[in-house]
Amino acid sequence: MEITFLMVFILIALGFASGIISVIAGIGGGVLFVSIMTIIFLIPIDIARSTSTFIILTPSFAGFITYLKQKRTTIKLSLFFAVFSILGSILTTILFLFIQIDNTILKILFASTLLIAGGNMIYKAINAKRSQETQIFSDQSFSLEKHDYKANFKKSIPLFLLAGLTANLLGIGGGIINTPSLNIILKYPIHNSTAISTSIIFFTAIYNTIIRAIIGEIDYIVGILITIGAVLGSIVGAKISKRMPRIYLQFFVAIVLIILAIRMYF
């Protein structure tokens, strides 16, 4: 694909917007990156998913460092949860050494994931609106160091494995599974859930990027241009996420995801 000056600007601008939205919403960005490449630039989805994995690595690292400084996550917690997500990705790699998936099936799976993510985000936004006052009180009294996540941790293990599976298979971060798992099952406030989710995404992306680089499916030029914008966007998103009303953003992102899913189906 020939890269023009206009395309360079568009890729960086779209990466910047995606970086802001993905970090604030805690969805990793892959659902946006793959959609941009397949729908706007008509890149085959197998190349798009691998390039998306490469793109996710850098902005998720920037978000991880920012959240560490804000004390919304810790290295110990991030690595602990990430182990299960990485294991899910490893199992997927082994499985698909023996199974080949057609690009049409990949597009259907990805579009279905977008619909599920959009519906889940609308559900979370409605629930958050109903319990906004309770959530604010809960967040203010929350202690990351003292929080007991172990009581329900066994219930979350299959979900972290699933997040790793979808990250490897579809080129997404896994945040659409990580964030609700942390928030709903392990009872972390939403701001900590998105921070820890971003951390898990970073460590999982390290493994997935190495595998995709070995396979040779990454479009590095497109990936680097989107990454430049996404890194800047993720830093901005992490800084403003504490102050921004999440409910309206979640509704907006959900609608965008559903529209992208419909477009990808047809």
C-alpha positions, 0 to 999 in steps of 0.5 A: 500500500502506497503511503501518501502525506495525507494518509500519514496525517489520517493514520496519526490522527485516527491513532490519536483519537483511538488512543484517547478513547481506548484508555479512557474506556479501558478497551485496549484500542484493538477494536478500533485499530482493526476497524480503521485498517479493515474498513477505511484502508481495506487491509486484510483482516489477518494483517490488520489483527497482527498489526493491531497487536503491534500497535497496542504494545506501545500505547498500553505501555504508556498507559501502564506507566501513567497509571503506576504514577497515579497509583491506580495499579501496581506491578505485582497486581498487573503481572499476577492477572496478566499471567492468566491472559498470557496463558490464554494467548499461548493456548490459542497459539498452540491450537491454531498451529493445527487449525487455519481460520479463513479471513471471512470467518475472522471478520464475522468473529471480530464483528460479533466481538464489536457487537458484544463489546458495544452491548456490554458497554451500554449495560455498564453505562446504564448500571453506572448511571443508576448507582452513581452516588454509591460508586463515588462513595465506594471509590473514595473509600477504596484502598488498592493495597487493602482490597481483597480480590481473592474471594472471587478470584477463581471465578475470574480466571476463565475470563482472563484466559478468554481475554488472552484468547481473543487478544491473540485471535482477533488482535484486540487488547482484551479490555472488553473482558478484563475491565468488567471482570475486574469491576464486577467480579473482583469488585475494583472501582471502575477507575482502578479496573481500567488501569489494571486492565491496561496493564494486563493488555501491555504484558499480554501484547508483548507475547502476542507481538513477538508471535505475530512478528515471527509469523511475519503478518505485521504491516510496520509502516501503518503500525508505526504511524497509528502507534505515534498517534495512539501513544500521544492519545493514550497519555492524554486519555490516562491524564483526563480519565479521572475527571471525565464523566464515563457514562456519556463516553461509554454510550458514545463508544458503544454506538461507534462499536455497533456501527462498525460491527454492522459495517463489517458484517456487510 
